[in-house]
């Protein structure tokens, strides 16, 4: 694989793709050429080595990487800065790779599958605030303040001793910290209410809290939309969003895939999480045929009854099998 990476990167016009540092600066020490860092970045992507510090270690110990980089060993900050400073150029490299796959006939020209994946951001859940989280945290702080004030009142009514004086000092310090935290919380609430989606993240401002497939679980991160070729399972296009729902993503991703594949018509397959009349209409107007199931809207389950999905059709007998294992033969329509 390293030889493929080497040939692929050497064939790219990095200046045309807007990589920084293609032309060396007239002054100062020479920097690493972007082709070196791009090869390392692609190697890490293919081998699931994402951390810049781990990539730095690989450059110093992995024989494959040593050969690929010509024994150069950039440090982790250089690798991280390369990622940060060349985001648009890296997207163009991805587009060029997809174009190469299309030229080689590796992509199904008219069919993609679309789905989303949640990726955790560098943002702790405690550093993300929504209206509910602010209210919950304020209630916790107010409860703590009341408890400490009650303990102070109890200490004041008792005979003063050195131990009680030390306890009162500790309680006063805790109360001061709690009041400072309540002041910060009020500032966060103001920022949160001013945000369009009434949510803020302190460490990674663009990330958002979103539910995941696990019951009662969630993540502060991003919802990455991916369109995959149905024949060879190659990624055709991708889009990073901070929307927790897939409902409004179908048309955008499908249109991008159609543009990349350069086809007049496209078939797109997705799950029921993408079902939206407006999105389906937008796809239809763009020449995209969409196949996706309609969400189950029956209230049978909430009423404690079996729904249509609980009955299995038996075509050879023209009957249905119910959840109890009994057959329901056709009577009349």
BELJO-V743859 format. One line per field, one symbol per residue. phi: phi as a letter, one per 20 degrees, with the letter a starting at -180 (. if undefined). A space follows every 10 residues. Layout:
phi = ???
This chain:
phi = .fffgfffff eeefffemfe nfefffcnff effgffffff ffgfffdlde fffffffffe cefgfgffem mfcfefffff ffffecgfff fffgffffff fffemedffb bcddbccedf eebfffedcc gfffffffff ffffffffff fffffffeff cfffffffff ffffffffff ffffffffff fffefgdlbc ceedgefcfb fdfffmdabe acdeecddff edmefebbbe cdefdegddg ffffffffff flcfcbdcdb effefbffff fffgfemded cbffgfdfef ffendfegfe ddedffdlbd degeneedff dad
